[in-house]
């Protein structure tokens, strides 16, 4: 697919909004830290385990506690020479943004989509430009992965299944299908950077046509929750206000909303499998590979599905009322019942699981 940039398709109003928003995102401490890690060639130990479970005590990141000083210097040089007009976008993505009316919700959603693509692209570019220092770290990691594969070959012969790390250390656990990505492992790095900066990979409700941008969903890279969540109205507005801020260096302000973190108020929730396979929620169709069938978790988590806490309270309250221990709290029951309706088919409370194997 041919890519376009603002350089070939000038639109002053939309270009100004985009440059301002991207500048604000790139001015954040979390963006600096994310890109500096890529330049370094390894994430820090704390940063890596934020996304992953501790499976290997000998993992290369275990002794990597801080970003190399030279990475910060190189990042400063890159930022000083970066030109947003050099970024490329799929023609339909750029056109949809330019056709959206500034200030509208559709405009803000399309702007956020443009930013997700931009951060993804910048991260992939930085990874591609790694120097000798970063290459040494990559070779260190590659050698460790090779050894893991050698050990796993013996385990497979014994019938014991083991997991092997992807061929790049910067990865979101649900976006590792590099064989089907247009830029291979560079896209894996891009998804990781998005998750670090925004709080998760940014996905959108594409509607029946699979070309729309109706709602924003965030697929966190943290170990919990495992589900997609929507920003609350307040989180969305704070994000938009931040993107539109004209204040120089606004990204370092205490009001910066990035990364966006989920709470019990971010509802409803989706398993990525159902959202993308049946309900047109994705960024690109190749984002991730679907398993042949979905394995429902045996123990639903209230972190994944906050409505489970409401259901537990409602159940206990009904028992307490029946036993005469408390008076019926009609307002609280009504609120709990209403919250238990705000669910998707991924929810343990849904009765439609059989329709979506």
Secondary structure, DSSP 8 states (H G I E B T S, - for coil): --EE-TTTS--HHHHHHHHHHHHHHHTSHHHHHHHHHHHHTS--HHHHHHHS----TT-GGGG--S--HHHHHHHHHHHHH--GGG--EEHHHHHHHHHS-TTSHHHHHHHHHHHHHHHHHHHHHHHHT--HHHHHHHHHHHHHHHHHHHHHHHHHHTT-------SSSS--TT---GGGSTTTHHHHHHHHHHHHHHSSEEEEE-TTTT-----EEEE--SSS--SEE---HHHHHHHHHHHH--STTGGGSTT---S----TTS--EE-HHHHHHHS-EESSTTSS---SS----SS--TTT-THHHHHHHHHHHHHHHHTTSS---HHHHHHHHHHTTS--TTSTT-S-GGG--
